[in-house]
Amino acid sequence: MAENERILDRFSHMHAQIEGLETQITEIQRLQESFAEKIMDQEKDIEIINEAALHTSENLKDGNEWIRQVPTTSSLLHSDRLSGIRE
């Protein structure tokens, strides 16, 4: 009888451990699903940020080109004024 009680206690203890593991596995699964959702949300945000960065890069190129043209335009205006003064 004592051996049967030890076996029963042992199996009861193992059963409790298994139930604890089941709870932990369920929680891990829930966390993995939440993690996957967050990654998908971040992927959308990253795509938006990437597009904004591309537009910013294009705007910078256009702005730099415009700035390069300004001195040329200014010097042309300046030379036109000087030529008008000489006449």
C-alpha positions as CSV (number, residue, x, y, z in Angstrom):
1,M,0.0,0.0,0.0
2,A,2.8,2.4,0.9
3,E,4.3,1.9,-2.5
4,N,1.0,2.5,-4.2
5,E,0.7,5.8,-2.3
6,R,4.2,6.8,-3.4
7,I,3.4,6.0,-7.0
8,L,0.2,7.9,-6.8
9,D,2.0,10.9,-5.2
10,R,4.7,10.7,-7.9
11,F,2.1,10.7,-10.7
12,S,0.1,13.4,-9.0
13,H,3.2,15.5,-8.8
14,M,4.0,14.8,-12.5
15,H,0.5,15.6,-13.5
16,A,0.7,19.0,-11.7
17,Q,4.0,19.7,-13.5
18,I,2.4,18.8,-16.8
19,E,-0.5,21.1,-16.2
20,G,1.9,23.9,-15.3
21,L,3.8,23.2,-18.5
22,E,0.5,23.3,-20.5
23,T,-0.3,26.7,-18.9
24,Q,3.2,28.0,-19.8
25,I,3.0,26.7,-23.4
26,T,-0.4,28.4,-23.8
27,E,1.1,31.7,-22.6
28,I,4.1,31.3,-24.9
29,Q,1.7,30.7,-27.8
30,R,-0.3,33.8,-26.9
31,L,2.9,35.9,-26.6
32,Q,4.1,34.6,-30.0
33,E,0.9,35.6,-31.7
34,S,1.1,39.1,-30.1
35,F,4.7,39.3,-31.2
36,A,3.8,38.4,-34.8
37,E,1.1,41.0,-34.8
38,K,3.5,43.7,-33.6
39,I,6.0,42.7,-36.2
40,M,3.4,43.0,-38.9
41,D,2.4,46.5,-37.6
42,Q,6.1,47.5,-37.6
43,E,6.5,46.2,-41.2
44,K,3.8,48.6,-42.3
45,D,5.4,51.5,-40.3
46,I,8.8,50.7,-41.8
47,E,7.3,50.8,-45.4
48,I,5.8,54.2,-44.6
49,I,9.1,55.5,-43.2
50,N,11.0,54.1,-46.2
51,E,8.6,55.9,-48.6
52,A,9.0,59.1,-46.7
53,A,12.8,58.7,-46.8
54,L,12.7,58.2,-50.5
55,H,10.6,61.3,-51.0
56,T,12.9,63.3,-48.7
57,S,15.9,62.1,-50.7
58,E,14.3,63.2,-54.0
59,N,13.3,66.6,-52.4
60,L,16.9,67.1,-51.2
61,K,18.3,66.3,-54.7
62,D,15.8,68.8,-56.2
63,G,16.6,71.4,-53.6
64,N,20.4,71.0,-54.1
65,E,19.9,71.4,-57.8
66,W,17.8,74.5,-57.3
67,I,20.5,75.9,-54.9
68,R,23.2,75.2,-57.6
69,Q,21.2,77.1,-60.1
70,V,20.6,80.2,-57.9
71,P,24.2,81.5,-58.0
72,T,24.2,81.2,-61.8
73,T,20.9,83.0,-62.0
74,S,22.1,85.7,-59.6
75,S,25.4,86.2,-61.4
76,L,23.4,86.6,-64.7
77,L,21.2,89.2,-63.1
78,H,24.2,91.0,-61.7
79,S,26.0,91.0,-65.0
80,D,22.8,92.3,-66.7
81,R,22.6,95.1,-64.2
82,L,26.3,96.0,-64.8
83,S,25.9,95.9,-68.5
84,G,22.8,98.2,-68.2
85,I,24.9,100.6,-66.1
86,R,27.7,100.7,-68.7
87,E,25.4,101.6,-71.6
